[in-house]
Amino acid sequence: MMSSLAATQLVPLAEELDKNKVTPGVLGFIVFAVIGVAVWFLMKSMNRHMKRVDFDEEPAAEAAPASSAQAPKTS
C-alpha cells in the first residue's frame, strides 16, 4: 500500500522533467560501453599478471632465532 502511494506521488514529478535534459543519449552509452570494455581488459590483464606471481614465504622458525639473537640483553 505504501509503495503504490509513493509511486503515484512520483508520477507528476516525472512528467515535469524535460526529457531532453535527462537522457544521456548515444554518446553516454558509448562512453559507458568504452569504460566497461576497458575495465574488462584491465581485469583480464591483472589475472594474467597474478598467475605469474610466485611467492614462497620463508618458514617462521628460521626467522625467530635470528631476530632474538640480535636483540640486546636487558638483565
All heavy atoms as a GROMACS GRO file, in nm:
protein
  562
    1MET      N    1   0.082  -0.118   0.000
    1MET     CA    2   0.000   0.000   0.000
    1MET      C    3   0.088   0.125   0.000
    1MET      O    4   0.058   0.221  -0.068
    1MET     CB    5  -0.093  -0.003   0.121
    1MET     CG    6  -0.190   0.109   0.123
    1MET     SD    7  -0.307   0.082   0.256
    1MET     CE    8  -0.430   0.196   0.208
    2MET      N    9   0.196   0.122   0.077
    2MET     CA   10   0.283   0.238   0.087
    2MET      C   11   0.359   0.260  -0.043
    2MET      O   12   0.379   0.373  -0.084
    2MET     CB   13   0.381   0.218   0.203
    2MET     CG   14   0.463   0.339   0.231
    2MET     SD   15   0.358   0.473   0.287
    2MET     CE   16   0.462   0.542   0.409
    3SER      N   17   0.400   0.151  -0.111
    3SER     CA   18   0.476   0.166  -0.236
    3SER      C   19   0.389   0.223  -0.348
    3SER      O   20   0.436   0.300  -0.431
    3SER     CB   21   0.536   0.034  -0.278
    3SER     OG   22   0.433  -0.058  -0.306
    4SER      N   23   0.261   0.187  -0.352
    4SER     CA   24   0.173   0.242  -0.455
    4SER      C   25   0.148   0.391  -0.432
    4SER      O   26   0.137   0.468  -0.526
    4SER     CB   27   0.041   0.166  -0.460
    4SER     OG   28  -0.029   0.183  -0.338
    5LEU      N   29   0.142   0.432  -0.306
    5LEU     CA   30   0.125   0.573  -0.272
    5LEU      C   31   0.248   0.652  -0.316
    5LEU      O   32   0.236   0.760  -0.373
    5LEU     CB   33   0.101   0.589  -0.122
    5LEU     CG   34   0.082   0.733  -0.073
    5LEU    CD1   35  -0.042   0.795  -0.138
    5LEU    CD2   36   0.073   0.736   0.078
    6ALA      N   37   0.367   0.597  -0.292
    6ALA     CA   38   0.490   0.666  -0.332
    6ALA      C   39   0.500   0.674  -0.484
    6ALA      O   40   0.544   0.776  -0.538
    6ALA     CB   41   0.610   0.592  -0.275
    7ALA      N   42   0.460   0.570  -0.554
    7ALA     CA   43   0.466   0.570  -0.700
    7ALA      C   44   0.370   0.674  -0.758
    7ALA      O   45   0.404   0.741  -0.856
    7ALA     CB   46   0.434   0.432  -0.753
    8THR      N   47   0.253   0.688  -0.700
    8THR     CA   48   0.158   0.787  -0.752
    8THR      C   49   0.205   0.929  -0.726
    8THR      O   50   0.172   1.020  -0.801
    8THR     CB   51   0.018   0.767  -0.691
    8THR    OG1   52   0.027   0.774  -0.550
    8THR    CG2   53  -0.042   0.636  -0.733
    9GLN      N   54   0.283   0.950  -0.621
    9GLN     CA   55   0.336   1.084  -0.594
    9GLN      C   56   0.453   1.118  -0.685
    9GLN      O   57   0.479   1.234  -0.712
    9GLN     CB   58   0.379   1.094  -0.448
    9GLN     CG   59   0.262   1.093  -0.352
    9GLN     CD   60   0.305   1.095  -0.207
    9GLN    OE1   61   0.422   1.083  -0.177
    9GLN    NE2   62   0.209   1.109  -0.117
   10LEU      N   63   0.527   1.017  -0.732
   10LEU     CA   64   0.642   1.042  -0.818
   10LEU      C   65   0.604   1.061  -0.964
   10LEU      O   66   0.681   1.118  -1.040
   10LEU     CB   67   0.743   0.928  -0.806
   10LEU     CG   68   0.815   0.917  -0.672
   10LEU    CD1   69   0.905   0.796  -0.670
   10LEU    CD2   70   0.894   1.043  -0.642
   11VAL      N   71   0.489   1.014  -1.006
   11VAL     CA   72   0.448   1.027  -1.146
   11VAL      C   73   0.439   1.172  -1.189
   11VAL      O   74   0.491   1.210  -1.294
   11VAL     CB   75   0.317   0.950  -1.172
   11VAL    CG1   76   0.261   0.982  -1.310
   11VAL    CG2   77   0.339   0.801  -1.156
   12PRO      N   78   0.378   1.263  -1.111
   12PRO     CA   79   0.375   1.403  -1.154
   12PRO      C   80   0.515   1.464  -1.161
   12PRO      O   81   0.542   1.549  -1.246
   12PRO     CB   82   0.292   1.473  -1.047
   12PRO     CG   83   0.212   1.367  -0.984
   12PRO     CD   84   0.293   1.242  -0.994
   13LEU      N   85   0.606   1.422  -1.075
   13LEU     CA   86   0.742   1.474  -1.080
   13LEU      C   87   0.812   1.431  -1.209
   13LEU      O   88   0.888   1.507  -1.268
   13LEU     CB   89   0.822   1.426  -0.959
   13LEU     CG   90   0.780   1.482  -0.823
   13LEU    CD1   91   0.862   1.418  -0.713
   13LEU    CD2   92   0.796   1.633  -0.821
   14ALA      N   93   0.787   1.309  -1.253
   14ALA     CA   94   0.849   1.260  -1.375
   14ALA      C   95   0.795   1.334  -1.498
   14ALA      O   96   0.867   1.353  -1.596
   14ALA     CB   97   0.824   1.110  -1.390
   15GLU      N   98   0.672   1.376  -1.494
   15GLU     CA   99   0.616   1.447  -1.608
   15GLU      C  100   0.671   1.590  -1.619
   15GLU      O  101   0.675   1.646  -1.726
   15GLU     CB  102   0.463   1.451  -1.596
   15GLU     CG  103   0.400   1.314  -1.613
   15GLU     CD  104   0.250   1.316  -1.588
   15GLU    OE1  105   0.197   1.422  -1.549
   15GLU    OE2  106   0.187   1.211  -1.604
   16GLU      N  107   0.717   1.646  -1.507
   16GLU     CA  108   0.769   1.782  -1.509
   16GLU      C  109   0.910   1.790  -1.565
   16GLU      O  110   0.954   1.896  -1.607
   16GLU     CB  111   0.769   1.839  -1.366
   16GLU     CG  112   0.630   1.859  -1.310
   16GLU     CD  113   0.634   1.904  -1.165
   16GLU    OE1  114   0.744   1.933  -1.114
   16GLU    OE2  115   0.528   1.910  -1.102
   17LEU      N  116   0.983   1.680  -1.566
   17LEU     CA  117   1.122   1.682  -1.613
   17LEU      C  118   1.128   1.695  -1.765
   17LEU      O  119   1.046   1.638  -1.837
   17LEU     CB  120   1.194   1.554  -1.570
   17LEU     CG  121   1.210   1.534  -1.420
   17LEU    CD1  122   1.272   1.399  -1.392
   17LEU    CD2  123   1.293   1.644  -1.359
   18ASP      N  124   1.226   1.768  -1.811
   18ASP     CA  125   1.248   1.782  -1.955
   18ASP      C  126   1.323   1.659  -2.004
   18ASP      O  127   1.436   1.634  -1.961
   18ASP     CB  128   1.329   1.909  -1.984
   18ASP     CG  129   1.342   1.935  -2.132
   18ASP    OD1  130   1.276   1.867  -2.212
   18ASP    OD2  131   1.420   2.027  -2.168
   19LYS      N  132   1.263   1.583  -2.093
   19LYS     CA  133   1.324   1.457  -2.137
   19LYS      C  134   1.454   1.479  -2.215
   19LYS      O  135   1.537   1.392  -2.220
   19LYS     CB  136   1.224   1.378  -2.222
   19LYS     CG  137   1.106   1.330  -2.142
   19LYS     CD  138   1.010   1.251  -2.225
   19LYS     CE  139   0.892   1.206  -2.140
   19LYS     NZ  140   0.797   1.128  -2.216
   20ASN      N  141   1.473   1.595  -2.276
   20ASN     CA  142   1.597   1.622  -2.349
   20ASN      C  143   1.716   1.642  -2.255
   20ASN      O  144   1.830   1.621  -2.293
   20ASN     CB  145   1.582   1.745  -2.438
   20ASN     CG  146   1.484   1.721  -2.551
   20ASN    OD1  147   1.472   1.609  -2.600
   20ASN    ND2  148   1.414   1.825  -2.590
   21LYS      N  149   1.690   1.684  -2.134
   21LYS     CA  150   1.799   1.708  -2.039
   21LYS      C  151   1.829   1.586  -1.952
   21LYS      O  152   1.933   1.578  -1.892
   21LYS     CB  153   1.764   1.826  -1.949
   21LYS     CG  154   1.759   1.958  -2.021
   21LYS     CD  155   1.728   2.071  -1.927
   21LYS     CE  156   1.720   2.202  -2.002
   21LYS     NZ  157   1.685   2.312  -1.914
   22VAL      N  158   1.739   1.491  -1.944
   22VAL     CA  159   1.755   1.378  -1.854
   22VAL      C  160   1.828   1.262  -1.920
   22VAL      O  161   1.912   1.198  -1.859
   22VAL     CB  162   1.617   1.332  -1.801
   22VAL    CG1  163   1.630   1.206  -1.721
   22VAL    CG2  164   1.556   1.442  -1.720
   23THR      N  165   1.801   1.234  -2.045
   23THR     CA  166   1.858   1.117  -2.109
   23THR      C  167   2.002   1.142  -2.152
   23THR      O  168   2.033   1.249  -2.204
   23THR     CB  169   1.775   1.076  -2.232
   23THR    OG1  170   1.774   1.184  -2.324
   23THR    CG2  171   1.633   1.040  -2.192
   24PRO      N  172   2.094   1.046  -2.132
   24PRO     CA  173   2.232   1.065  -2.172
   24PRO      C  174   2.253   1.051  -2.322
   24PRO      O  175   2.350   1.103  -2.375
   24PRO     CB  176   2.307   0.957  -2.096
   24PRO     CG  177   2.207   0.852  -2.070
   24PRO     CD  178   2.075   0.923  -2.057
   25GLY      N  179   2.166   0.979  -2.388
   25GLY     CA  180   2.176   0.964  -2.532
   25GLY      C  181   2.279   0.862  -2.576
   25GLY      O  182   2.331   0.784  -2.497
   26VAL      N  183   2.311   0.867  -2.705
   26VAL     CA  184   2.403   0.770  -2.765
   26VAL      C  185   2.546   0.793  -2.714
   26VAL      O  186   2.619   0.698  -2.687
   26VAL     CB  187   2.398   0.779  -2.919
   26VAL    CG1  188   2.499   0.686  -2.982
   26VAL    CG2  189   2.258   0.747  -2.968
   27LEU      N  190   2.585   0.918  -2.698
   27LEU     CA  191   2.720   0.948  -2.651
   27LEU      C  192   2.742   0.892  -2.511
   27LEU      O  193   2.848   0.834  -2.483
   27LEU     CB  194   2.745   1.099  -2.651
   27LEU     CG  195   2.883   1.143  -2.605
   27LEU    CD1  196   2.990   1.087  -2.698
   27LEU    CD2  197   2.891   1.294  -2.598
   28GLY      N  198   2.645   0.904  -2.423
   28GLY     CA  199   2.657   0.848  -2.288
   28GLY      C  200   2.670   0.697  -2.291
   28GLY      O  201   2.749   0.639  -2.215
   29PHE      N  202   2.596   0.632  -2.378
   29PHE     CA  203   2.606   0.487  -2.391
   29PHE      C  204   2.743   0.445  -2.442
   29PHE      O  205   2.802   0.349  -2.393
   29PHE     CB  206   2.497   0.432  -2.484
   29PHE     CG  207   2.512   0.286  -2.511
   29PHE    CD1  208   2.478   0.193  -2.415
   29PHE    CD2  209   2.563   0.242  -2.632
   29PHE    CE1  210   2.493   0.057  -2.439
   29PHE    CE2  211   2.579   0.107  -2.658
   29PHE     CZ  212   2.543   0.014  -2.561
   30ILE      N  213   2.794   0.518  -2.541
   30ILE     CA  214   2.926   0.484  -2.597
   30ILE      C  215   3.034   0.500  -2.492
   30ILE      O  216   3.121   0.413  -2.477
   30ILE     CB  217   2.954   0.570  -2.722
   30ILE    CG1  218   2.861   0.528  -2.836
   30ILE    CG2  219   3.100   0.558  -2.764
   30ILE    CD1  220   2.866   0.620  -2.956
   31VAL      N  221   3.030   0.609  -2.415
   31VAL     CA  222   3.130   0.631  -2.310
   31VAL      C  223   3.120   0.520  -2.205
   31VAL      O  224   3.222   0.465  -2.161
   31VAL     CB  225   3.111   0.770  -2.246
   31VAL    CG1  226   3.195   0.786  -2.122
   31VAL    CG2  227   3.144   0.878  -2.347
   32PHE      N  228   3.001   0.486  -2.163
   32PHE     CA  229   2.981   0.380  -2.064
   32PHE      C  230   3.031   0.246  -2.117
   32PHE      O  231   3.096   0.169  -2.044
   32PHE     CB  232   2.833   0.371  -2.027
   32PHE     CG  233   2.805   0.277  -1.915
   32PHE    CD1  234   2.833   0.313  -1.785
   32PHE    CD2  235   2.750   0.152  -1.941
   32PHE    CE1  236   2.808   0.225  -1.681
   32PHE    CE2  237   2.724   0.064  -1.838
   32PHE     CZ  238   2.752   0.101  -1.707
   33ALA      N  239   3.004   0.215  -2.244
   33ALA     CA  240   3.050   0.090  -2.303
   33ALA      C  241   3.202   0.085  -2.312
   33ALA      O  242   3.263  -0.019  -2.284
   33ALA     CB  243   2.987   0.071  -2.441
   34VAL      N  244   3.264   0.197  -2.348
   34VAL     CA  245   3.411   0.201  -2.357
   34VAL      C  246   3.473   0.179  -2.219
   34VAL      O  247   3.571   0.106  -2.205
   34VAL     CB  248   3.458   0.334  -2.420
   34VAL    CG1  249   3.606   0.355  -2.402
   34VAL    CG2  250   3.422   0.338  -2.567
   35ILE      N  251   3.416   0.241  -2.117
   35ILE     CA  252   3.467   0.222  -1.982
   35ILE      C  253   3.451   0.076  -1.939
   35ILE      O  254   3.541   0.017  -1.878
   35ILE     CB  255   3.397   0.317  -1.883
   35ILE    CG1  256   3.439   0.461  -1.911
   35ILE    CG2  257   3.426   0.280  -1.738
   35ILE    CD1  258   3.362   0.564  -1.833
   36GLY      N  259   3.338   0.015  -1.971
   36GLY     CA  260   3.316  -0.125  -1.937
   36GLY      C  261   3.415  -0.218  -2.006
   36GLY      O  262   3.469  -0.309  -1.943
   37VAL      N  263   3.442  -0.193  -2.133
   37VAL     CA  264   3.538  -0.276  -2.207
   37VAL      C  265   3.678  -0.256  -2.151
   37VAL      O  266   3.755  -0.352  -2.136
   37VAL     CB  267   3.532  -0.244  -2.358
   37VAL    CG1  268   3.646  -0.310  -2.433
   37VAL    CG2  269   3.398  -0.289  -2.415
   38ALA      N  270   3.714  -0.133  -2.115
   38ALA     CA  271   3.845  -0.105  -2.058
   38ALA      C  272   3.863  -0.177  -1.925
   38ALA      O  273   3.969  -0.235  -1.898
   38ALA     CB  274   3.865   0.045  -2.041
   39VAL      N  275   3.761  -0.177  -1.840
   39VAL     CA  276   3.769  -0.247  -1.712
   39VAL      C  277   3.783  -0.396  -1.736
   39VAL      O  278   3.860  -0.464  -1.666
   39VAL     CB  279   3.645  -0.215  -1.625
   39VAL    CG1  280   3.634  -0.308  -1.506
   39VAL    CG2  281   3.649  -0.071  -1.580
   40TRP      N  282   3.713  -0.451  -1.834
   40TRP     CA  283   3.723  -0.593  -1.864
   40TRP      C  284   3.865  -0.630  -1.906
   40TRP      O  285   3.920  -0.728  -1.858
   40TRP     CB  286   3.623  -0.630  -1.974
   40TRP     CG  287   3.621  -0.776  -2.006
   40TRP    CD1  288   3.564  -0.876  -1.932
   40TRP    CD2  289   3.680  -0.838  -2.120
   40TRP    NE1  290   3.585  -0.997  -1.994
   40TRP    CE2  291   3.655  -0.976  -2.110
   40TRP    CE3  292   3.750  -0.790  -2.230
   40TRP    CZ2  293   3.699  -1.066  -2.206
   40TRP    CZ3  294   3.793  -0.880  -2.325
   40TRP    CH2  295   3.768  -1.017  -2.312
   41PHE      N  296   3.927  -0.548  -1.994
   41PHE     CA  297   4.064  -0.576  -2.035
   41PHE      C  298   4.162  -0.561  -1.919
   41PHE      O  299   4.258  -0.638  -1.908
   41PHE     CB  300   4.106  -0.485  -2.151
   41PHE     CG  301   4.062  -0.536  -2.286
   41PHE    CD1  302   3.969  -0.464  -2.360
   41PHE    CD2  303   4.112  -0.653  -2.338
   41PHE    CE1  304   3.928  -0.511  -2.484
   41PHE    CE2  305   4.072  -0.700  -2.461
   41PHE     CZ  306   3.980  -0.629  -2.534
   42LEU      N  307   4.141  -0.462  -1.832
   42LEU     CA  308   4.228  -0.446  -1.716
   42LEU      C  309   4.219  -0.564  -1.622
   42LEU      O  310   4.320  -0.611  -1.568
   42LEU     CB  311   4.194  -0.316  -1.642
   42LEU     CG  312   4.241  -0.188  -1.711
   42LEU    CD1  313   4.181  -0.067  -1.639
   42LEU    CD2  314   4.391  -0.180  -1.712
   43MET      N  315   4.099  -0.616  -1.600
   43MET     CA  316   4.083  -0.732  -1.513
   43MET      C  317   4.148  -0.856  -1.574
   43MET      O  318   4.211  -0.935  -1.504
   43MET     CB  319   3.934  -0.759  -1.487
   43MET     CG  320   3.867  -0.652  -1.405
   43MET     SD  321   3.926  -0.643  -1.237
   43MET     CE  322   3.858  -0.793  -1.173
   44LYS      N  323   4.135  -0.871  -1.704
   44LYS     CA  324   4.198  -0.984  -1.773
   44LYS      C  325   4.350  -0.976  -1.761
   44LYS      O  326   4.417  -1.076  -1.733
   44LYS     CB  327   4.154  -0.983  -1.920
   44LYS     CG  328   4.189  -1.106  -1.996
   44LYS     CD  329   4.126  -1.103  -2.134
   44LYS     CE  330   4.166  -1.225  -2.212
   44LYS     NZ  331   4.112  -1.225  -2.346
   45SER      N  332   4.405  -0.857  -1.779
   45SER     CA  333   4.549  -0.837  -1.767
   45SER      C  334   4.595  -0.862  -1.623
   45SER      O  335   4.700  -0.924  -1.600
   45SER     CB  336   4.586  -0.696  -1.810
   45SER     OG  337   4.721  -0.671  -1.786
   46MET      N  338   4.518  -0.815  -1.526
   46MET     CA  339   4.555  -0.835  -1.386
   46MET      C  340   4.557  -0.984  -1.352
   46MET      O  341   4.648  -1.031  -1.283
   46MET     CB  342   4.458  -0.763  -1.295
   46MET     CG  343   4.496  -0.775  -1.148
   46MET     SD  344   4.369  -0.714  -1.036
   46MET     CE  345   4.244  -0.839  -1.058
   47ASN      N  346   4.459  -1.059  -1.400
   47ASN     CA  347   4.456  -1.203  -1.374
   47ASN      C  348   4.578  -1.272  -1.433
   47ASN      O  349   4.636  -1.362  -1.371
   47ASN     CB  350   4.327  -1.265  -1.429
   47ASN     CG  351   4.209  -1.235  -1.340
   47ASN    OD1  352   4.223  -1.214  -1.222
   47ASN    ND2  353   4.091  -1.234  -1.400
   48ARG      N  354   4.619  -1.232  -1.553
   48ARG     CA  355   4.739  -1.290  -1.614
   48ARG      C  356   4.862  -1.260  -1.531
   48ARG      O  357   4.946  -1.348  -1.509
   48ARG     CB  358   4.758  -1.236  -1.756
   48ARG     CG  359   4.714  -1.336  -1.862
   48ARG     CD  360   4.754  -1.290  -2.000
   48ARG     NE  361   4.653  -1.195  -2.047
   48ARG     CZ  362   4.679  -1.077  -2.100
   48ARG    NH1  363   4.803  -1.036  -2.115
   48ARG    NH2  364   4.583  -0.997  -2.137
   49HIS      N  365   4.874  -1.136  -1.484
   49HIS     CA  366   4.990  -1.100  -1.405
   49HIS      C  367   4.991  -1.169  -1.268
   49HIS      O  368   5.096  -1.207  -1.218
   49HIS     CB  369   4.997  -0.948  -1.387
   49HIS     CG  370   5.048  -0.876  -1.506
   49HIS    ND1  371   4.966  -0.838  -1.610
   49HIS    CD2  372   5.172  -0.838  -1.541
   49HIS    CE1  373   5.037  -0.777  -1.702
   49HIS    NE2  374   5.164  -0.776  -1.663
   50MET      N  375   4.876  -1.184  -1.208
   50MET     CA  376   4.868  -1.250  -1.077
   50MET      C  377   4.900  -1.399  -1.088
   50MET      O  378   4.953  -1.458  -0.994
   50MET     CB  379   4.730  -1.231  -1.015
   50MET     CG  380   4.700  -1.087  -0.976
   50MET     SD  381   4.816  -1.020  -0.858
   50MET     CE  382   4.766  -1.105  -0.711
   51LYS      N  383   4.872  -1.461  -1.201
   51LYS     CA  384   4.906  -1.602  -1.219
   51LYS      C  385   5.056  -1.621  -1.231
   51LYS      O  386   5.109  -1.727  -1.199
   51LYS     CB  387   4.836  -1.658  -1.343
   51LYS     CG  388   4.688  -1.679  -1.323
   51LYS     CD  389   4.622  -1.731  -1.448
   51LYS     CE  390   4.472  -1.742  -1.428
   51LYS     NZ  391   4.403  -1.786  -1.550
   52ARG      N  392   5.128  -1.519  -1.276
   52ARG     CA  393   5.274  -1.528  -1.290
   52ARG      C  394   5.348  -1.510  -1.158
   52ARG      O  395   5.464  -1.543  -1.148
   52ARG     CB  396   5.323  -1.422  -1.388
   52ARG     CG  397   5.278  -1.445  -1.529
   52ARG     CD  398   5.331  -1.337  -1.620
   52ARG     NE  399   5.275  -1.347  -1.752
   52ARG     CZ  400   5.289  -1.256  -1.845
   52ARG    NH1  401   5.358  -1.146  -1.821
   52ARG    NH2  402   5.235  -1.272  -1.964
   53VAL      N  403   5.282  -1.456  -1.058
   53VAL     CA  404   5.347  -1.430  -0.930
   53VAL      C  405   5.374  -1.561  -0.860
   53VAL      O  406   5.286  -1.644  -0.844
   53VAL     CB  407   5.259  -1.338  -0.841
   53VAL    CG1  408   5.318  -1.325  -0.702
   53VAL    CG2  409   5.242  -1.204  -0.906
   54ASP      N  410   5.501  -1.579  -0.816
   54ASP     CA  411   5.541  -1.698  -0.743
   54ASP      C  412   5.600  -1.651  -0.611
   54ASP      O  413   5.711  -1.598  -0.608
   54ASP     CB  414   5.642  -1.778  -0.824
   54ASP     CG  415   5.676  -1.909  -0.755
   54ASP    OD1  416   5.594  -1.958  -0.676
   54ASP    OD2  417   5.786  -1.961  -0.782
   55PHE      N  418   5.528  -1.668  -0.504
   55PHE     CA  419   5.570  -1.617  -0.374
   55PHE      C  420   5.584  -1.733  -0.277
   55PHE      O  421   5.487  -1.802  -0.247
   55PHE     CB  422   5.467  -1.517  -0.322
   55PHE     CG  423   5.500  -1.463  -0.186
   55PHE    CD1  424   5.603  -1.373  -0.169
   55PHE    CD2  425   5.428  -1.503  -0.075
   55PHE    CE1  426   5.634  -1.324  -0.044
   55PHE    CE2  427   5.459  -1.454   0.050
   55PHE     CZ  428   5.562  -1.364   0.066
   56ASP      N  429   5.706  -1.755  -0.230
   56ASP     CA  430   5.732  -1.857  -0.129
   56ASP      C  431   5.778  -1.788  -0.003
   56ASP      O  432   5.885  -1.729   0.002
   56ASP     CB  433   5.839  -1.955  -0.177
   56ASP     CG  434   5.792  -2.040  -0.293
   56ASP    OD1  435   5.671  -2.068  -0.298
   56ASP    OD2  436   5.875  -2.078  -0.378
   57GLU      N  437   5.697  -1.798   0.102
   57GLU     CA  438   5.730  -1.734   0.228
   57GLU      C  439   5.826  -1.824   0.305
   57GLU      O  440   5.810  -1.946   0.308
   57GLU     CB  441   5.604  -1.711   0.309
   57GLU     CG  442   5.626  -1.631   0.434
   57GLU     CD  443   5.497  -1.598   0.504
   57GLU    OE1  444   5.391  -1.609   0.441
   57GLU    OE2  445   5.504  -1.561   0.621
   58GLU      N  446   5.927  -1.761   0.369
   58GLU     CA  447   6.022  -1.838   0.448
   58GLU      C  448   5.952  -1.888   0.574
   58GLU      O  449   5.865  -1.820   0.628
   58GLU     CB  450   6.140  -1.750   0.486
   58GLU     CG  451   6.223  -1.708   0.368
   58GLU     CD  452   6.340  -1.620   0.410
   58GLU    OE1  453   6.368  -1.610   0.531
   58GLU    OE2  454   6.401  -1.561   0.321
   59PRO      N  455   5.992  -2.003   0.622
   59PRO     CA  456   5.932  -2.053   0.747
   59PRO      C  457   5.959  -1.958   0.863
   59PRO      O  458   6.065  -1.897   0.872
   59PRO     CB  459   6.000  -2.187   0.769
   59PRO     CG  460   6.060  -2.224   0.638
   59PRO     CD  461   6.084  -2.098   0.564
   60ALA      N  462   5.864  -1.947   0.954
   60ALA     CA  463   5.876  -1.855   1.067
   60ALA      C  464   5.979  -1.905   1.168
   60ALA      O  465   6.036  -1.827   1.243
   60ALA     CB  466   5.741  -1.838   1.134
   61ALA      N  467   6.008  -2.035   1.172
   61ALA     CA  468   6.104  -2.092   1.268
   61ALA      C  469   6.245  -2.041   1.242
   61ALA      O  470   6.323  -2.020   1.335
   61ALA     CB  471   6.100  -2.243   1.262
   62GLU      N  472   6.283  -2.019   1.119
   62GLU     CA  473   6.416  -1.971   1.088
   62GLU      C  474   6.430  -1.822   1.120
   62GLU      O  475   6.537  -1.776   1.156
   62GLU     CB  476   6.448  -1.994   0.940
   62GLU     CG  477   6.463  -2.140   0.904
   62GLU     CD  478   6.491  -2.160   0.756
   62GLU    OE1  479   6.513  -2.058   0.687
   62GLU    OE2  480   6.489  -2.274   0.711
   63ALA      N  481   6.327  -1.746   1.109
   63ALA     CA  482   6.333  -1.602   1.131
   63ALA      C  483   6.335  -1.567   1.280
   63ALA      O  484   6.397  -1.469   1.319
   63ALA     CB  485   6.215  -1.534   1.064
   64ALA      N  486   6.273  -1.647   1.366
   64ALA     CA  487   6.264  -1.616   1.508
   64ALA      C  488   6.400  -1.619   1.579
   64ALA      O  489   6.434  -1.526   1.650
   64ALA     CB  490   6.165  -1.709   1.576
   65PRO      N  491   6.486  -1.721   1.564
   65PRO     CA  492   6.615  -1.721   1.634
   65PRO      C  493   6.707  -1.609   1.587
   65PRO      O  494   6.781  -1.554   1.666
   65PRO     CB  495   6.675  -1.858   1.602
   65PRO     CG  496   6.561  -1.943   1.564
   65PRO     CD  497   6.460  -1.851   1.503
   66ALA      N  498   6.702  -1.575   1.463
   66ALA     CA  499   6.789  -1.470   1.412
   66ALA      C  500   6.752  -1.335   1.474
   66ALA      O  501   6.840  -1.257   1.509
   66ALA     CB  502   6.778  -1.463   1.260
   67SER      N  503   6.626  -1.307   1.490
   67SER     CA  504   6.586  -1.178   1.548
   67SER      C  505   6.611  -1.176   1.698
   67SER      O  506   6.647  -1.073   1.753
   67SER     CB  507   6.440  -1.149   1.517
   67SER     OG  508   6.358  -1.247   1.578
   68SER      N  509   6.597  -1.288   1.767
   68SER     CA  510   6.620  -1.291   1.912
   68SER      C  511   6.769  -1.288   1.944
   68SER      O  512   6.810  -1.239   2.049
   68SER     CB  513   6.552  -1.411   1.976
   68SER     OG  514   6.612  -1.530   1.926
   69ALA      N  515   6.855  -1.338   1.855
   69ALA     CA  516   6.999  -1.339   1.878
   69ALA      C  517   7.054  -1.197   1.867
   69ALA      O  518   7.153  -1.164   1.933
   69ALA     CB  519   7.068  -1.430   1.779
   70GLN      N  520   6.994  -1.112   1.788
   70GLN     CA  521   7.042  -0.976   1.770
   70GLN      C  522   6.987  -0.880   1.875
   70GLN      O  523   7.037  -0.770   1.891
   70GLN     CB  524   7.004  -0.925   1.630
   70GLN     CG  525   7.071  -1.002   1.519
   70GLN     CD  526   7.023  -0.957   1.382
   70GLN    OE1  527   6.934  -0.875   1.372
   70GLN    NE2  528   7.082  -1.015   1.279
   71ALA      N  529   6.889  -0.920   1.949
   71ALA     CA  530   6.828  -0.832   2.050
   71ALA      C  531   6.922  -0.817   2.169
   71ALA      O  532   6.981  -0.915   2.216
   71ALA     CB  533   6.695  -0.889   2.096
   72PRO      N  534   6.941  -0.696   2.220
   72PRO     CA  535   7.029  -0.676   2.336
   72PRO      C  536   6.967  -0.732   2.463
   72PRO      O  537   6.846  -0.729   2.481
   72PRO     CB  538   7.045  -0.524   2.344
   72PRO     CG  539   6.925  -0.470   2.274
   72PRO     CD  540   6.886  -0.572   2.170
   73LYS      N  541   7.054  -0.780   2.552
   73LYS     CA  542   7.006  -0.835   2.680
   73LYS      C  543   6.988  -0.722   2.779
   73LYS      O  544   7.074  -0.637   2.794
   73LYS     CB  545   7.104  -0.938   2.732
   73LYS     CG  546   7.114  -1.059   2.643
   73LYS     CD  547   7.209  -1.160   2.700
   73LYS     CE  548   7.217  -1.282   2.608
   73LYS     NZ  549   7.306  -1.382   2.661
   74THR      N  550   6.874  -0.721   2.848
   74THR     CA  551   6.843  -0.613   2.940
   74THR      C  552   6.858  -0.653   3.086
   74THR      O  553   6.834  -0.576   3.175
   74THR     CB  554   6.699  -0.563   2.917
   74THR    OG1  555   6.610  -0.672   2.936
   74THR    CG2  556   6.685  -0.503   2.780
   75SER      N  557   6.899  -0.775   3.118
   75SER     CA  558   6.907  -0.817   3.258
   75SER      C  559   7.039  -0.793   3.318
   75SER      O  560   7.114  -0.722   3.329
   75SER     CB  561   6.879  -0.966   3.273
   75SER     OG  562   6.961  -1.041   3.186
   0.00000   0.00000   0.00000
